[in-house]
Amino acid sequence: MEPPKVFTSYSHDSDEHKEWVLKLSCKLRENGVDVMLDQWDVRLGTDQTFFMEKLSTADRVLMICTDTYVKKADNREGGVGYEGLIITDQIAADVKTDKFIPIIRQSSNERKMPIFWERGNILNSLMTTDLMKSSMNYFMTFMVYQSIESPRWERIH
């Protein structure tokens, strides 16, 4: 079985937030997930929009939902806004998709989800800042086993 390919969509809120996203992505890599992350896949002079368009080839897309992420997604600002267009297109093409996994990382009481995902499921506060092992185990089970098709069931006569 091929490892799941995951694209990480997030806003560059602060150095601390970028470090948190990097640690999450490294933990996923350590656990056998093929993570696409701008911090290691985009270099100076790289076509950033071409990189962002790779989210369409991912098995899963992690949307790290901070207040800034939601604002940029809803207003179609910057890279998050561009990725939001691609996500919206994919949701419109398959409204039953389970490809997109929002992870809530906010402190405010305002709306936590981009408009394009208000109907979807969320993993609220799944990953803590210290990346607790139990959270990672739960997350990996969700990431890997949700993408495995169940074997065909046949009635024995």
N, C-alpha and C positions, 0 to 999 in steps of 0.2 A: 504494500500500500504506500502510495506517495504521501509525503508529509503535507499537511494543509498549507496552502499559500495564503498569507494574511497581509493585507495592506493596512497600515496604521495612518488614520486621518486625524489630525489634531491641529490646534492653533499654537503658535509660538508665543504663549502668554508671558513667560518669564524663563530665565535660565533654570530655575528650580523645576518648573513644569517640564521643560525640555529634558532635563535629567531624569525625571520620573518616567517620562515616556520611553527614554532610552533604556532605563533599567527594566521596565516592563517588556520591551522588545527583546532585550538580551535574555531575560528569563524565558521567554517563549522560545527563542532560538536554542537555549540550553535544553529545552524540553522537546526538541525535534520539530518545531514549527518554522517554516520558511517565511520569515518576516521581511516585508518590503518597507523600509523606513528611509525618509529623506536624509536623516543624519548620516547614514552610511552609503546611500545609493545616489545622492545628488552631490556633485562636485561643482566648484566654481566654473562657470561657462556651460554647464549642463542645461539642456532644455527642460526646465522644470515642469512645463505643462505636459510634455511627453511622459515624464515620470508619473505625474498625477493620473494620467489616462490609464496607467497600468492597473489602477484599482479595478478596472473592468475585467481583468484577467484573474483576479484573486478569488479564492474559494470563500474567503471571509474578509470583511472590512471592519476594523475596529474604529469606532468613532468616539474619541476621547472628549466627552461633552463637558466643557467648562463654560462659564458665562460668556467668555470671549468667543469660543467655538460656536455657540448657539447664535450669537449676534452676527458673526461673520457668515455663517451658513444661511441664516434668514435674510440677510441683506445682500447676499451674493458678493461678498467682499474678499479680495485676495485669493490665496490658494484654497482655503476652506470653501469659499464661495464657488470656485471652479469645480472642486471635488463634489460639492453639493449638487451642481448641475448634472454631473455624471451619475451620482447616486439617485437623484430624482428620476432620471431617464431609465435606470435599471429597475427601480421600483415600479414605474409605470408599465414597463414591459412584463413584469412578473410581480404582481401585488402580493403574492403568497411567499415571496422569497424570505429565506432565513439567513441570507448572506451578510446582513449588516448587524453588527453587535455594538450598541451604544454602551459605553462605560461612563457613568456619571461621576464627575470629579468637580463638584461645585460646593460652594458654601452658602449661596443665596437661596431664598425661598421662591424666586421667580421661576417661570417655565424653564424646564431643564432640557427639553428636547428641541432640535430643529423642527420647523414646521413640517418638513418632508417625512419626519419619523414619528409624529405624534401618535400614530395608531400602532406602533410597533412595540415589541417587548424590550425591556431594558435589563441590564445587569447593574443594579444600583449599588454603588460603593463596594463592588466586588473586590477590587484590588485596593488594599490599604497602602499607605505611603511606604511602609516597611516590607511590602510584598510578602505577607505571611504565607507560609508554606501551604496551609489548608486552603487559602483562597486560590493559590496557583493550581493546586490539585483539582479543585472544583472547576476552575476555568479551563484547564487542559482537557478534562473530561468533556466539558461542553464543546470545546473547539474541535476536538478530534472525533468523538463519537457521534456528534450531531451530523457529521458529514458522511458517516458510513451508512450505506443502504442496508436495510434489514434483509435477511435471506428470504427467498421465496418460500411461502408456506403452502404446503399441499396436504390435503386431507388424505389420510391412509384409509383405504377401504377395508 
